Amino acid sequence: MIVTDTGSTKVQVMDAAQSLIKRGICFVGGHAMAGTQKAGVMAADKTLYESSPYFFDF
């Protein structure tokens, strides 16, 4: 099993992923090339990741 994320920041995500890694689950930090300058709940966009390139590194 491979688990990844779509967040732009990694420190907290990688800290949380340590429990997965210790159980032998492969975690790959990723980053979709999508987004806007807007922030907060009102800026949510359900189509944000459609057709967006996604980068990850093993």
Order of alpha helices (4+ residues) and beta strands (2+ residues): beta-alpha-beta-beta-beta
